[in-house]
Amino acid sequence: MALVVASTVLGDLLQSLEMKRHGEIHDFHPRGWARLAGALARKRFLILGIGFMAVSFFAFMTLLETADLSFAVPISAATLVFETILARFVLKERVDARRWAGACLVACGVALLAS
Amino acid sequence: MQRTGAHAKTRVFTIIVVLSNAFGNFALARGMRGRVTASALDYLAAIFTPWVVLGISLLILWLLSRMALMSWADLSYVLPVTSIGYVASALIGRFLLNEQITATRWAGTLLVVAGAVLVGRGAPHSKGSL
């Protein structure tokens, strides 16, 4: 379970970091997609981020084999909270009161949603 | 990085992210329902069924649209706002699968919507972020 949380958090963090560094994607025409894919494939953090996402997915599937779905919720709530905290300190995002409040509301809501 | 705030683009992509996730999971679950997956061959057989193909395609769309969104929006924006996906999944469960939604779950839905709207009304990008 800790593995799922850790890998999800790391995966999302790295993806966010690399996509931001790449810069805002303006052009959505299919013509540019191959070039975009090529540029992104060279970003090691992004690849790593996607790798962690894969780890988290498989760890989650494995967990599902032995436990029932009710634990999926604390995982979602926990990852949301951890990622928000890390977004503040690692990604240096401005996580204002609005975002903290929103994150808490969502975490509580998710907890209730699956009960 | 200059400030970006083309909110229309953010809204469009958020909707794509949320719907592709909710319907992708639904299609995948629908496709896998009742199947026996004892061997790798079983998985292979499952992958080529229509519902599973649809589900996988939608989930790929989910991943890509999410990454695109992250190229301009903060993680602390994207996470709460796309959590609407949980509500979408609950609604799909209710109307497409006739699952029951208890009062507790409705309360949870309201909280998630409140949180998502709250964060969604702020700016997607914060100055000074990496």
Interface residues (C-beta under 8 A of the other chain):
Chain A: D12 L13 Q15 S16 L17 M19 K20 R21 H22 G23 E24 I25 S76 L80 E83 T84 A87 R88 V90 L91 K92 E93 R94 V95 D96 R98 R99 A101 G102 A103 C104 L105 V106 A107 C108 G109 V110 A111 L112 L113 A114 S115
Chain B: M1 T4 M67 A68 M70 S71 W72 D74 L75 S76 Y77 V78 L79 P80 S83 Y86 V87 A90 T104 R105 A107 G108 T109 L110 L111 V112 V113 A114 G115 A116 L118 V119 R121 G122 S126 K127 G128 S129 L130
